[in-house]
Amino acid sequence: MNKWVKGSLWGLFLGGVITVLVFSQQSQSESTLDKVDILIHVTGENAFLNEHELHQRLKRRGFVFKGQMQRDLKVAAIEKFIRAMTEVKEVKVFTNIGHGWKIDVVVRKPIARIFNQFGESYYLDEDGVIMQTSTIHTARVLVVSGNLKDRPTSISVSEIINNDSLKSIRKLDDVYRISNYVCKDPLMQALIGQVHLKKSGDFILVPIVGGQEIVFGTANTDKEVKEKFEKLKIFYSEAIPYEGWNKYTEINLKYDKQIVGKTIESNTQEN
């Protein structure tokens, strides 16, 4: 078989393959899509977004509808729309062979609910990103209130930390350091229920058990926060078992290398 014949046969073969692929693509684009398969990944119990709610949001925006065909599917636009939701950390939209398509979503994990001085409320997640409150779920997380000027539209914690001018006027990064420690420490998570920021700039911790006011002070660095919580653990392990939960009205962690406890009798005792 000469080269000319071989070349002709290969040309016919490739042409046939291309024709089949084009026809297959056209047929695929004209086919009706199956219902989208939505998979939501949640860490912990706080499901801020579920499959039904996401599907309804897509319907309201016209991204999914009855009789939708493959050619109507706007994968990039759908991904952009979902990624803009504050409760979403990661999203991937893709089609399967045939009529199927899928949405894979990772939902953010909140660690604190913030009530600012303007009467607004929002969540802070484990990455220091602001989340809007949810209409379908209320997270059982640390509550933070007081003289907080950061709003639901504020920038993330990482952006504040990397900007020296913002670090001096914003408190969201300080809130994140305290909340992140409490969230990751089983003992503190069980003991601390609320954090309040006073006008003086001091953070006050409100325990779930006992009536003490824990004066935490500032939270400027991770090191400072860790050292203060370590002192609090020492106090709870060495003083409370002997004195009882109701012995102290105030536990002050502001002072370096010491804990100051104010008793009901208003006598100051150092530990």
Residue, then its C-alpha position, 0 to 999 in steps of 0.5 A: m500500500n503506497k503512502w498516498v493510499k495510507g494518507s487518504l485512509w488516515g484522513l478519512f479515519l480522522g474525519g470520521v472521528i471528528t464528525v462523530l465528536v461534533f455530532s455527539q457534542q451537538s446531541q449532548s447540548e440538545s439533551t435535557l439535563d437531569k436534576v443537579d446533584i448537590l453535595i454540601h460538606v459541613t464541619g461540625e453541627n453548624a450547617f449554614l447552607n443545605e441542598h434545598e436552600l442552595h437549589q432554591r437560590l439557583k432557581r430564583r436567579g434563573f440558573v436552573f429551570k424545568g426543561q433545562m438543556q446542556r447548552d443552557l448550563k452556565v458553569a462559570a457563572i454558577e460557580k461565581f454566584i455560589r462563591a460570593m455567598t459568605e457561608v461558602k468556602e469552596v465550590k466546584v461545578f462540573t458536568n458528568i458524561g450523559h445528562g448529569w451535573k454536580i455542585d460540590v460545596v464546602v461550607r465555612k465553620p463559624i467560631a463566633r457570633i458578633f453583635n457590634q455597637f450598631g446593633e448588627s450581627y454576623y459570624l466570624d469563621e475559623d479563617g477569620v472571614i465574616m459570614q452573614t447570619s443564616t435564616i435556616h440555622t443559628a450556630r452555637v458558638l462564642v458570643v462577642s459583644g460590646n464596643l465593636k465598630d467592625r461591621p458585616t461588610s468589614i474586611s477579613v482578619s488577614e487583611i487587618i493583620n497585614n495592615d499596620s494602620l488598621k490593626s490600631i483601630r480595628k478589633l476584629d483581629d483581637v476577637y479572632r485570636i480569642s475566639n480561635y483559641v476558645c474554639k480549639d481548646p475543649l476546656m475553654q470551649a466548655l467554660i467560656g460562653q461570651v466575650h465583651l469588649k469594654k470602652s476601655g479596650d479590655f476584653i471581659l470573658v463571661p464563663i458559663v459556670g460561676g458568676q465571675e467576671i474574667v478581665f482578659g485585657t488586650a489580645n494583640t498577639d497569639k502569644e499574649v492570648k495563649e499565655k493568658f488562657e494558660k494562666l486561667k487554666i492554672f487558676y481553674s485547676e489549682a484555686i477553684p477546686y479548693e475555693g469553689w466556683n462562687k468564691y471570686t467575683e473577678i479574675n484578672l489576667k491583665y498583669d504579667k505572670q500573675i493572676v489577681g482574684k477579687t473575692i466576694e469579701s472584696n479582698t484581693q488575693e494573688n495566686 
